[in-house]
């Protein structure tokens, strides 16, 4: 929906997670009977929640754990793990640093170049024992290392930056023609990030197996504040899902839409899926898990930028095991634990047996949805009032 901002300028109405609610169905389904899996390039994944490629969230151990759960934990190959062989002391320095000095510390640590031999080593460590390895590179990094990634046996490559266009130009590293790169690889490529129908459609046409949706919604990301760029996630997801459906109708090839960032509760994940996502990617909710490499901190991929950092180190206030966050049992009432169970419950209430059916759920604009009747919770800072 568009409105006139001025005589010659239109502005688009865009909605975020707190602006909508899911409308329950005439019929319901037992949550235990719901199927939350998705398929990527012929491979079935049982967990629709991916762990974001953030150094404070995904190391080799977390990537392996997500694979064991039937999902994907994406490792950032341009992060600390592929710049340093012995990285534990650096993570400890980041955790112990004060807020005033930590950005400068990031910038210093990330000056060390990425080493191809460490890319090979980390992928081999993830895959040891038969696990699947999903890894991430920036467009500039993909120019240098995509062939190394494939030769090392990675199962999924994510090419990701704040915004990815189908042709990335840089005087520092030539031109990345995404379509040409993807056509030369035998592993599925997920492209990110985008927030509009047109860009999502272009990424699909370039051969992407999936697209990441979201510019600036993450807990540790400051892109929206620094640059003013971004679109609220419900509208962005719905627009990109429309591109997926139109592309599928035209070509017969189904491309995943993955909502990336801005979610910390099962309800928000459910809304993303109902708005059209096939899966979601999040990082902040896992930062407090004791298994996470830099617990209780995490930071965005753009945090160490030498000229314009667009992220900050964020501290999680809770410490809950990864398995409990994903599968329960939940010990709290705010929706931050047993995320998969929350999604299954939402699907059951909306009469959806699969995520594809869930994407047809009716949405309502609900500006008072999070506060209606919740005065006591807010006044006491419990449940939805936290």
C-alpha positions as CSV (number, residue, x, y, z in Angstrom):
1,X,0.0,0.0,0.0
2,X,1.3,3.4,-1.0
3,X,0.6,6.9,0.2
4,X,1.4,10.3,-1.2
5,X,4.3,11.8,0.7
6,X,4.2,14.9,-1.4
7,X,2.7,16.0,-4.7
8,X,5.2,14.1,-6.6
9,X,6.5,11.5,-4.2
10,X,4.9,8.2,-2.9
11,X,5.8,6.4,0.3
12,X,5.2,2.7,0.9
13,X,3.6,1.3,4.1
14,X,5.8,-1.4,5.5
15,X,5.1,-3.6,8.5
16,X,7.3,-5.3,11.1
17,X,6.8,-8.2,13.5
18,X,4.9,-6.2,16.1
19,X,2.5,-4.7,13.5
20,X,0.8,-8.0,12.5
21,X,-0.8,-11.1,14.1
22,X,-1.8,-14.5,12.7
23,X,-5.5,-15.3,12.3
24,X,-6.4,-18.8,13.6
25,X,-8.1,-21.2,11.2
26,X,-11.5,-22.7,11.2
27,X,-9.8,-26.1,11.6
28,X,-6.8,-26.9,13.8
29,X,-4.1,-29.6,13.8
30,X,-2.2,-31.4,16.5
31,X,1.2,-29.6,16.7
32,X,2.9,-33.0,16.9
33,X,1.5,-33.7,13.4
34,X,3.0,-30.6,11.8
35,X,6.0,-30.8,9.4
36,X,8.5,-27.9,9.9
37,X,11.1,-29.2,7.4
38,X,12.3,-27.4,4.2
39,X,14.2,-28.6,1.1
40,X,17.3,-27.0,-0.3
41,X,18.5,-28.3,-3.7
42,X,17.1,-31.7,-3.1
43,X,18.3,-32.1,0.5
44,X,15.7,-32.1,3.3
45,X,16.4,-30.2,6.5
46,X,14.3,-30.9,9.6
47,X,15.1,-27.6,11.4
48,X,13.7,-24.4,9.8
49,X,15.9,-22.2,12.0
50,X,19.4,-21.4,10.8
51,X,22.2,-19.9,12.9
52,X,23.6,-16.7,11.4
53,X,27.1,-16.4,10.2
54,X,28.4,-14.4,13.1
55,X,31.7,-15.1,14.8
56,X,30.2,-14.8,18.3
57,X,27.5,-17.4,17.4
58,X,28.8,-20.0,15.0
59,X,32.1,-21.8,15.3
60,X,32.9,-25.4,14.2
61,X,31.2,-26.9,17.3
62,X,27.9,-24.9,16.8
63,X,27.9,-25.7,13.1
64,X,28.2,-29.4,13.8
65,X,25.5,-29.2,16.5
66,X,23.0,-27.6,14.0
67,X,23.8,-30.2,11.4
68,X,23.1,-32.9,14.0
69,X,19.7,-31.3,14.7
70,X,18.9,-31.4,11.0
71,X,19.6,-27.8,10.3
72,X,22.3,-25.4,9.2
73,X,24.7,-23.3,11.3
74,X,26.5,-21.0,8.9
75,X,30.2,-20.2,9.6
76,X,31.7,-16.9,8.5
77,X,34.8,-17.8,6.5
78,X,36.0,-14.2,6.6
79,X,35.8,-14.2,10.4
80,X,38.3,-14.9,13.1
81,X,38.3,-18.7,12.5
82,X,39.8,-18.4,9.1
83,X,42.2,-15.6,9.9
84,X,43.8,-17.3,12.9
85,X,44.6,-21.0,13.6
86,X,44.6,-20.4,17.3
87,X,41.6,-18.0,17.9
88,X,40.5,-18.8,21.4
89,X,42.7,-16.1,23.1
90,X,41.3,-13.5,20.7
91,X,37.7,-14.4,21.6
92,X,38.6,-14.1,25.2
93,X,40.0,-10.6,24.6
94,X,36.8,-9.5,22.8
95,X,34.7,-10.8,25.7
96,X,36.8,-9.1,28.3
97,X,37.1,-5.8,26.5
98,X,35.1,-2.7,27.6
99,X,32.5,-1.1,25.4
100,X,34.7,2.0,24.6
101,X,37.6,0.0,23.2
102,X,36.0,-3.1,21.6
103,X,35.3,-1.7,18.2
104,X,38.9,-0.7,17.8
105,X,39.9,-4.1,18.9
106,X,37.6,-5.7,16.3
107,X,39.2,-3.5,13.6
108,X,42.7,-4.6,14.6
109,X,41.9,-8.3,14.9
110,X,40.2,-8.4,11.5
111,X,43.1,-6.8,9.7
112,X,44.8,-10.3,9.6
113,X,44.2,-11.7,6.1
114,X,41.9,-14.7,5.5
115,X,43.9,-17.9,4.8
116,X,42.8,-20.4,2.2
117,X,44.3,-23.3,4.2
118,X,42.2,-22.3,7.2
119,X,39.1,-22.3,5.1
120,X,39.9,-25.9,4.1
121,X,40.6,-26.8,7.7
122,X,37.4,-25.4,9.2
123,X,35.2,-27.0,6.5
124,X,36.9,-30.4,7.1
125,X,36.4,-30.0,10.9
126,X,32.6,-29.3,10.4
127,X,32.2,-32.2,8.1
128,X,34.2,-34.7,10.2
129,X,31.7,-37.4,11.1
130,X,29.3,-36.8,8.2
131,X,27.9,-33.3,9.2
132,X,26.9,-30.8,6.6
133,X,28.9,-27.6,6.2
134,X,27.3,-24.3,5.4
135,X,29.7,-21.3,5.1
136,X,29.5,-17.6,4.3
137,X,31.6,-15.2,2.2
138,X,31.1,-11.6,1.2
139,X,30.8,-10.9,-2.6
140,X,34.5,-9.8,-2.6
141,X,35.4,-12.9,-0.6
142,X,33.5,-15.1,-3.1
143,X,35.7,-13.8,-5.9
144,X,38.7,-15.0,-4.1
145,X,37.6,-18.1,-2.3
146,X,34.5,-19.7,-3.9
147,X,36.6,-22.4,-5.7
148,X,38.5,-23.2,-2.4
149,X,35.1,-23.6,-0.6
150,X,33.8,-26.0,-3.2
151,X,37.0,-28.0,-3.4
152,X,37.0,-28.3,0.4
153,X,33.6,-30.0,0.3
154,X,31.2,-27.4,1.6
155,X,27.6,-28.3,1.2
156,X,26.1,-24.8,1.0
157,X,27.7,-21.4,0.2
158,X,26.1,-18.2,1.4
159,X,27.2,-15.1,-0.4
160,X,26.2,-12.3,2.0
161,X,26.6,-8.6,2.7
162,X,24.3,-5.8,3.8
163,X,22.8,-5.8,0.3
164,X,23.9,-8.1,-2.6
165,X,23.2,-7.2,-6.2
166,X,23.5,-9.6,-9.1
167,X,26.6,-7.7,-10.2
168,X,28.9,-6.5,-7.5
169,X,31.6,-4.0,-8.7
170,X,34.7,-3.1,-6.7
171,X,37.9,-1.3,-7.7
172,X,39.6,-3.3,-4.9
173,X,38.6,-6.7,-6.4
174,X,37.1,-6.7,-9.8
175,X,33.5,-7.5,-10.7
176,X,31.5,-10.3,-9.2
177,X,28.9,-11.6,-11.7
178,X,26.8,-13.7,-9.4
179,X,25.1,-15.7,-12.2
180,X,28.5,-16.6,-13.7
181,X,29.8,-17.6,-10.3
182,X,26.8,-19.8,-9.4
183,X,26.8,-21.5,-12.8
184,X,30.4,-22.5,-12.2
185,X,29.7,-24.2,-8.9
186,X,28.2,-27.5,-8.1
187,X,27.0,-26.6,-4.6
188,X,23.8,-24.5,-3.8
189,X,24.3,-20.8,-3.3
190,X,22.2,-18.7,-1.0
191,X,22.3,-15.0,-1.8
192,X,21.7,-12.2,0.7
193,X,20.6,-9.7,1.6
194,X,17.6,-8.2,-0.1
195,X,14.3,-6.6,0.9
196,X,12.3,-6.1,-2.4
197,X,10.5,-8.0,-5.0
198,X,12.7,-6.8,-7.8
199,X,16.1,-7.6,-6.2
200,X,14.8,-11.0,-5.0
201,X,13.6,-11.9,-8.5
202,X,17.0,-10.9,-10.0
203,X,18.8,-13.0,-7.4
204,X,16.6,-16.0,-8.3
205,X,17.2,-15.5,-12.0
206,X,20.9,-15.5,-11.3
207,X,20.6,-19.0,-10.0
208,X,20.3,-18.6,-6.3
209,X,19.0,-21.6,-4.4
210,X,17.8,-19.3,-1.7
211,X,17.6,-15.6,-0.8
212,X,18.2,-14.0,2.6
213,X,15.7,-11.3,3.5
214,X,16.6,-8.5,5.8
215,X,18.6,-5.3,5.9
216,X,19.5,-4.0,9.4
217,X,16.9,-5.8,11.7
218,X,19.5,-7.8,13.7
219,X,20.1,-7.1,17.4
220,X,23.8,-6.4,16.8
221,X,23.3,-4.5,13.5
222,X,23.3,-0.7,13.3
223,X,22.9,-0.4,9.5
224,X,19.5,1.2,9.9
225,X,20.8,3.8,12.2
226,X,24.1,4.5,10.4
227,X,22.7,4.5,6.8
228,X,19.0,4.8,7.1
229,X,18.5,1.8,4.8
230,X,16.1,-1.1,5.4
231,X,12.5,-2.4,5.2
232,X,10.6,-3.9,8.1
233,X,10.7,-7.7,8.0
234,X,7.1,-8.7,7.4
235,X,6.7,-6.5,4.3
236,X,10.2,-7.4,3.1
237,X,9.5,-11.2,3.5
238,X,6.1,-11.0,1.8
239,X,7.5,-9.0,-1.2
240,X,10.3,-11.5,-1.6
241,X,8.0,-14.5,-1.2
242,X,5.8,-13.0,-4.0
243,X,8.9,-12.9,-6.2
244,X,9.6,-16.6,-5.3
245,X,6.0,-17.6,-6.3
246,X,6.1,-15.7,-9.5
247,X,9.5,-17.1,-10.4
248,X,8.3,-20.7,-9.6
249,X,5.2,-20.2,-11.8
250,X,7.4,-19.0,-14.7
251,X,10.3,-21.5,-14.4
252,X,9.2,-24.4,-12.3
253,X,12.2,-23.9,-10.0
254,X,11.5,-23.3,-6.3
255,X,13.9,-20.9,-4.5
256,X,13.9,-20.6,-0.7
257,X,13.0,-17.4,1.0
258,X,14.9,-17.1,4.3
259,X,14.0,-14.3,6.7
260,X,17.3,-13.1,8.2
261,X,17.3,-11.2,11.5
262,X,15.0,-9.3,13.9
263,X,13.6,-12.4,15.6
264,X,14.1,-13.5,19.2
265,X,10.8,-15.3,20.0
266,X,8.8,-18.2,18.6
267,X,6.0,-15.8,17.7
268,X,8.2,-13.7,15.5
269,X,9.6,-16.7,13.7
270,X,6.0,-18.0,13.2
271,X,5.1,-14.6,11.7
272,X,8.0,-14.7,9.3
273,X,7.0,-18.1,8.1
274,X,3.4,-17.1,7.7
275,X,4.4,-14.0,5.8
276,X,6.0,-16.3,3.2
277,X,9.4,-17.5,4.5
278,X,10.5,-21.1,4.0
279,X,13.0,-20.9,6.9
280,X,14.5,-18.2,9.1
281,X,18.1,-17.2,10.1
282,X,18.9,-15.7,13.5
283,X,21.9,-15.2,15.7
284,X,21.2,-13.1,18.7
285,X,19.0,-15.7,20.4
286,X,21.8,-18.2,20.4
287,X,24.5,-15.8,21.8
288,X,23.6,-16.5,25.4
289,X,23.9,-20.3,25.0
290,X,26.9,-21.5,27.0
291,X,28.0,-23.5,23.9
292,X,28.4,-20.3,21.8
293,X,32.0,-19.3,21.2
294,X,31.9,-15.8,22.7
295,X,29.0,-16.2,25.1
296,X,27.4,-14.0,26.3
297,X,28.4,-11.6,23.5
298,X,27.8,-11.4,19.7
299,X,28.5,-8.9,17.0
300,X,27.5,-8.4,13.3
301,X,29.6,-9.2,10.3
302,X,30.0,-5.5,9.5
303,X,31.2,-4.6,13.0
304,X,34.9,-4.6,12.2
305,X,34.6,-2.5,9.1
306,X,37.8,-0.3,9.1
307,X,35.9,2.8,7.9
308,X,32.2,2.6,8.8
309,X,31.4,-0.1,11.4
310,X,27.7,-1.0,11.1
311,X,27.3,-3.2,14.1
312,X,28.1,-3.4,17.8
313,X,29.0,-6.0,20.4
314,X,25.8,-7.0,22.2
315,X,25.5,-8.9,25.5
316,X,22.9,-11.5,26.1
317,X,21.2,-11.4,29.5
318,X,20.4,-15.1,29.7
319,X,22.3,-18.4,29.6
320,X,20.3,-21.3,28.2
321,X,21.6,-24.4,26.5
322,X,21.2,-24.5,22.7
323,X,19.0,-27.6,22.7
324,X,16.6,-26.0,25.2
325,X,16.3,-22.8,23.1
326,X,15.4,-24.8,20.0
327,X,13.4,-27.8,21.4
328,X,12.6,-27.0,25.1
329,X,11.3,-27.6,27.6
330,X,10.8,-23.9,28.1
331,X,11.4,-22.5,31.5
332,X,10.1,-19.0,30.7
333,X,6.9,-17.5,29.3
334,X,8.3,-14.9,26.9
335,X,8.7,-17.2,23.8
336,X,12.5,-17.3,23.8
337,X,12.8,-21.0,24.5
338,X,11.4,-24.1,22.6
339,X,11.3,-22.1,19.3
340,X,10.4,-25.2,17.3
341,X,7.6,-26.1,19.6
342,X,6.2,-22.5,19.4
343,X,6.2,-22.7,15.6
344,X,4.5,-26.1,15.7
345,X,1.8,-24.7,18.0
346,X,1.2,-21.7,15.8
347,X,0.9,-24.0,12.7
348,X,-1.6,-26.1,14.6
349,X,-3.7,-23.2,15.6
350,X,-3.7,-21.9,12.0
351,X,-4.6,-25.3,10.6
352,X,-1.3,-25.7,8.6
353,X,0.4,-29.1,8.4
354,X,3.4,-27.8,6.5
355,X,5.3,-24.6,6.2
356,X,3.9,-24.2,2.6
357,X,0.4,-24.3,4.0
358,X,1.4,-22.0,6.9
359,X,2.4,-19.4,4.3
360,X,-1.3,-19.1,3.4
361,X,-2.2,-18.0,6.9
362,X,-4.3,-14.8,7.1
363,X,-2.5,-11.9,8.6
364,X,-4.1,-9.0,10.5
365,X,-2.7,-5.6,11.0
366,X,-2.6,-5.4,14.8
367,X,-0.9,-2.3,16.1
368,X,-2.1,-3.1,19.7
369,X,-1.4,-6.9,19.4
370,X,1.6,-6.9,21.8
371,X,0.0,-4.7,24.4
372,X,-3.7,-5.4,24.4
373,X,-4.7,-6.7,27.9
374,X,-1.1,-7.1,29.0
375,X,-0.8,-4.1,31.4
376,X,0.1,-6.3,34.3
377,X,2.8,-8.1,32.4
378,X,4.3,-4.8,31.3
379,X,4.1,-3.2,34.7
380,X,5.8,-6.2,36.3
381,X,8.3,-6.8,33.5
382,X,7.3,-10.5,33.0
383,X,6.1,-12.6,30.0
384,X,5.4,-10.3,27.1
385,X,6.3,-7.3,29.2
386,X,10.0,-8.0,29.4
